[in-house]
Amino acid sequence: QLQLQESGPRLVKSSETLSLTCAVSGGTMDSTKYYWGWIRQPPGKGLEWIGSISFTGSTSYSPSLNSRVTMSVDTSKMRFSLRLTSVTAADTAVYYCARWTNFHWLFDYWGQGTLVTVSS
Amino acid sequence: QSALTQPASVSGSPGQSITISCTGTRSDIGDYNYVSWYQHSPGKAPKLIIFEVSNRPSGVSNRFSGSKSGNTAALMISGLQPEDEADYYCSSYTGRILFGGGTKVTVL
C-alpha cells in the first residue's frame, strides 16, 4: 500500500520561504504513469492545486502560484519537495502531498496533510 | 483561473438521495471527461470516490455515482448514511488541475 507523509516546519515567518517534503513508501516513484503533487487547503476554504512533478523532474505549476513555487524530486530517497517563497498569511493552510495518475487523471493516494502557519 | 463552482452545503435525511453540482466552463468540464470527486472528512486525507465523470474506484460504495451534462458535473449519493457526512470536492483536469470550492454534506 502506497503511503505518503508530509514533513517540514509548521510555522513560517511572513516573507520567508515555506519548505515541505513528502516521503513516499510502499511503492515506486520511477514510473511515467505518475506525477507527484502538492495541494493545499486554507482554513475554511477549499482545495487548491499547487503543482506536480514527475520522477524525471518535469514540473507543472498552478498559474496563480507559478512565480513563487519550486518543486524537486529525489527518487533515490523516495521523496519530493515543495518550496514556496515570499509567503504571507494567505499561504497559511493544510498542505497535502499526493500521487497523480497520468492515465485516469486523478489523485489516488494522499498524505494526511500538515498545517503550516505563516506568522507576521 | 477560477475554481469550479459547487454549492456550499447540501443536506438530506438518512436513506434519501442528494445531488451535488459542479459547474465550470466548456474548457474546464464541457469538452473533457476528466472529472473526479473526492470525499474529505476532517483530519483525514481526501478519498477518491469518482473518476472520469462516472467511474468508481474499487471499494467505493455503489451509492456514489457521477454524471455530466454540458459544463456541469454532478455527484449523486443515494441511500444517504451518517458516515457520508463530509466535504465533497469536484476536480477537473485539462492540462491544469482545478478543484471546486467544496460542498459540505450534512445528514439530518
Interface residues (C-beta under 8 A of the other chain):
Chain A: G37 I39 K45 G46 L47 E48 W49 S52 S60 S62 P63 S64 Y96 A98 W100 H104 W105 L106 F107 D108 W110 G111 Q112 G113
Chain B: Q1 A3 Y34 S36 Y38 H40 K44 A45 P46 K47 L48 F51 E52 N55 P57 Y89 S91 Y93 R96 I97 L98 F99 G100 G101 G102
